[in-house]
Amino acid sequence: MSALGLPVQIKRDQTPTRFQFYLGLADALKCVVHEQSAHLKELSDSFSHDVLNIATLAGRLLWYEGVAPDTWRSHDLIAVSVDAEAYYVMLQSACDIMADVIATLGAKKGQAPSESFHKLNEWALKSSARLPPHTT
């Protein structure tokens, strides 16, 4: 993914620049051969953008902590609050996307809920007998 948030393709032997970040999970989703490959590509793109937004918001929150002197913090409170809330919204969005990926790849169509991570987790807890045994 480039610094501008647009997924780009680079050759596997090419090293990303300092302005690029390799997101292996998104790459793997794009390469999966599956009956719903178009849907997985869409999820991959959405997940990539969420990760970029999370990284940007985390960087801004760290910047606020590092450069805002204690005497000036009151002016930054609204911006910090908005960025912190947006960070959690993006994180929830990324988790919901992964729930859709899990439901798409790990269950029969319509078997597991795919609309949110919370619903998938509730379903997994109620339907533990339908899931393969956990191995470590």
N, C-alpha and C positions, 0 to 999 in steps of 0.2 A: 504494500500500500504506500502510496507516495505521501509527501507532507501535505499536499492539498486535499487529501482524502479520496482520491480517485484510485481505484484498483488498477494496477498496471501489470503487464506481463514482462518478466525478465527471464533470460535464459537461466537454467538451473545452475550452471557453472559461474554465473555472474554474481559478484558480491554487491549487495544493496549499498547505496550511498548512505551518508549520514542522515539524509533526509527521507530515507525509505525504511520501512520496517516489514520484515517478513512475518506474515501471520499464517502459520502452518495449518491451523484448523480450517481457515477459510479456503486455503489452497486445496486441502484434502476434500472438502465438500464439493468444490468445483470439478474435481477429478473423479468423483464417485459415479460409476455406471449403475444407474438405478432407474426404475420405471418413472420416478418423479425427479429426474435430473434437473429439469427446468426450475422446479420448485426449490430444490437444494441450492442451485446457483443463486436464486433470489435470496434465500436465507443467508448464504455466504456473503453476498454483497451487503445485506442489512447488518449482519454481524460485524463485518469489517468497519462499516461506518460507525456503529455503536462503540467499538473498541477505540477508534480514532477520537470520538467525542469524549469518552471516558479519560483517555490519556491527556487530551487537551484540558479538560476540566481539572484533572488531578494536578497538572502542571500549573494552572492558574491558582489553585488553592495553595499549593506549595509556595508560589511566588508571593501571594498575599502574606503568608506566614513569615517569609524570609525578609521582605522589604518594608512591610507596613510597620512603622514604629508604634510602640504602645500608645503614644499620645495621639496618633492619627487613626487608630483602629475604628473609632466611631463612624468615620466617613466611609469605611469599607464594609461595614456590617451588612448592608443590603446586598452588595455585590457578592460577598462571601456566602451569604444565605442562599441567594439564587443559584450560584455555582454549585454549592453543596447539594441542594435539592435536585438540580439538573443531573449531577453525578449519579445520584441514586436512581433517578428515573431511567437514565441510560443503562445502568447496571441491571435494573429490572427488565428492561427491554432486551438486553443481551441474553439474560437467563431465559426469558420467554422464547426467544429464537432458538436457543439450545433445546428447550423442551419440544419444540416443533421438530427439530432435527432428530431427537431421540425417538419421538413418536413415529416419524416417517421411516427411519432406518431400523428401529428396533421392535416394531409391532406391526400387526396386520392393519390395513387401512380401516380407520374408525375404531380400532380396539382401544387405544390409549388416547387420552385427551392431549391435544396439541396447542391449545390456545394460550396456556400459561404454565410456567414452571410450578406454581402453587397447585394448580389442579392436577398436573402430572404427578407431583409428589404425593398428594392426597390419594390419587388412584393407585399409586405404587404401594402405599401403606395398606390400603384396603384389599388389594389384589396380590399380595405377596406370594400366594400359592401359584399364581400364573407366571411369575418371573423366574428366570433361571437362578439357581443357588449362587450366592455371593462367594467369590473366591478371592483370596488375597495373594 
